[in-house]
């Protein structure tokens, strides 16, 4: 396999990068939302404050994970490995929107 073929961007790689970039923008927007509309979450009860912050951190983690996958993802040559990789990537892309 040629080096240019091995590192050619795939559709899944591009999808991970785009979803990760969008999630990073949403992470920044939710941070601004908490800053401006909830006043740094000061004076808020512990439960809602921890809910806001944990969802914010989970969104950051999934955005960074997708961005890194978008930069470095390489499909596996073995069919079973490739199928599991595609399933895991699809699941990871869908799960972040639950938060």
MODELLER restraints for C-alpha pairs under 7 A, 6 or more apart:
rsr = mdl.restraints
at = mdl.atoms
rsr.add(forms.Gaussian(group=physical.xy_distance, feature=features.Distance(at['CA:13:A'], at['CA:69:A']), mean=6.77, stdev=0.5))
rsr.add(forms.Gaussian(group=physical.xy_distance, feature=features.Distance(at['CA:13:A'], at['CA:70:A']), mean=4.55, stdev=0.5))
rsr.add(forms.Gaussian(group=physical.xy_distance, feature=features.Distance(at['CA:13:A'], at['CA:73:A']), mean=5.85, stdev=0.5))
rsr.add(forms.Gaussian(group=physical.xy_distance, feature=features.Distance(at['CA:14:A'], at['CA:70:A']), mean=5.87, stdev=0.5))
rsr.add(forms.Gaussian(group=physical.xy_distance, feature=features.Distance(at['CA:16:A'], at['CA:66:A']), mean=5.05, stdev=0.5))
rsr.add(forms.Gaussian(group=physical.xy_distance, feature=features.Distance(at['CA:16:A'], at['CA:67:A']), mean=6.27, stdev=0.5))
rsr.add(forms.Gaussian(group=physical.xy_distance, feature=features.Distance(at['CA:16:A'], at['CA:69:A']), mean=6.11, stdev=0.5))
rsr.add(forms.Gaussian(group=physical.xy_distance, feature=features.Distance(at['CA:16:A'], at['CA:70:A']), mean=4.55, stdev=0.5))
rsr.add(forms.Gaussian(group=physical.xy_distance, feature=features.Distance(at['CA:17:A'], at['CA:66:A']), mean=6.07, stdev=0.5))
rsr.add(forms.Gaussian(group=physical.xy_distance, feature=features.Distance(at['CA:17:A'], at['CA:67:A']), mean=4.79, stdev=0.5))
rsr.add(forms.Gaussian(group=physical.xy_distance, feature=features.Distance(at['CA:17:A'], at['CA:69:A']), mean=6.98, stdev=0.5))
rsr.add(forms.Gaussian(group=physical.xy_distance, feature=features.Distance(at['CA:17:A'], at['CA:70:A']), mean=3.97, stdev=0.5))
rsr.add(forms.Gaussian(group=physical.xy_distance, feature=features.Distance(at['CA:17:A'], at['CA:71:A']), mean=6.70, stdev=0.5))
rsr.add(forms.Gaussian(group=physical.xy_distance, feature=features.Distance(at['CA:19:A'], at['CA:66:A']), mean=6.70, stdev=0.5))
rsr.add(forms.Gaussian(group=physical.xy_distance, feature=features.Distance(at['CA:20:A'], at['CA:63:A']), mean=4.43, stdev=0.5))
rsr.add(forms.Gaussian(group=physical.xy_distance, feature=features.Distance(at['CA:20:A'], at['CA:64:A']), mean=6.39, stdev=0.5))
rsr.add(forms.Gaussian(group=physical.xy_distance, feature=features.Distance(at['CA:20:A'], at['CA:66:A']), mean=4.53, stdev=0.5))
rsr.add(forms.Gaussian(group=physical.xy_distance, feature=features.Distance(at['CA:20:A'], at['CA:67:A']), mean=4.53, stdev=0.5))
rsr.add(forms.Gaussian(group=physical.xy_distance, feature=features.Distance(at['CA:21:A'], at['CA:63:A']), mean=6.87, stdev=0.5))
rsr.add(forms.Gaussian(group=physical.xy_distance, feature=features.Distance(at['CA:21:A'], at['CA:67:A']), mean=6.46, stdev=0.5))
rsr.add(forms.Gaussian(group=physical.xy_distance, feature=features.Distance(at['CA:23:A'], at['CA:59:A']), mean=6.99, stdev=0.5))
rsr.add(forms.Gaussian(group=physical.xy_distance, feature=features.Distance(at['CA:23:A'], at['CA:63:A']), mean=5.03, stdev=0.5))
rsr.add(forms.Gaussian(group=physical.xy_distance, feature=features.Distance(at['CA:24:A'], at['CA:60:A']), mean=6.62, stdev=0.5))
rsr.add(forms.Gaussian(group=physical.xy_distance, feature=features.Distance(at['CA:24:A'], at['CA:63:A']), mean=5.45, stdev=0.5))
rsr.add(forms.Gaussian(group=physical.xy_distance, feature=features.Distance(at['CA:27:A'], at['CA:56:A']), mean=6.65, stdev=0.5))
rsr.add(forms.Gaussian(group=physical.xy_distance, feature=features.Distance(at['CA:27:A'], at['CA:59:A']), mean=6.24, stdev=0.5))
rsr.add(forms.Gaussian(group=physical.xy_distance, feature=features.Distance(at['CA:27:A'], at['CA:60:A']), mean=6.05, stdev=0.5))
rsr.add(forms.Gaussian(group=physical.xy_distance, feature=features.Distance(at['CA:34:A'], at['CA:40:A']), mean=5.93, stdev=0.5))
rsr.add(forms.Gaussian(group=physical.xy_distance, feature=features.Distance(at['CA:34:A'], at['CA:41:A']), mean=6.61, stdev=0.5))
rsr.add(forms.Gaussian(group=physical.xy_distance, feature=features.Distance(at['CA:41:A'], at['CA:49:A']), mean=6.17, stdev=0.5))
rsr.add(forms.Gaussian(group=physical.xy_distance, feature=features.Distance(at['CA:55:A'], at['CA:99:A']), mean=6.02, stdev=0.5))
rsr.add(forms.Gaussian(group=physical.xy_distance, feature=features.Distance(at['CA:59:A'], at['CA:96:A']), mean=6.73, stdev=0.5))
rsr.add(forms.Gaussian(group=physical.xy_distance, feature=features.Distance(at['CA:62:A'], at['CA:96:A']), mean=6.30, stdev=0.5))
rsr.add(forms.Gaussian(group=physical.xy_distance, feature=features.Distance(at['CA:75:A'], at['CA:82:A']), mean=6.21, stdev=0.5))
rsr.add(forms.Gaussian(group=physical.xy_distance, feature=features.Distance(at['CA:76:A'], at['CA:82:A']), mean=5.00, stdev=0.5))
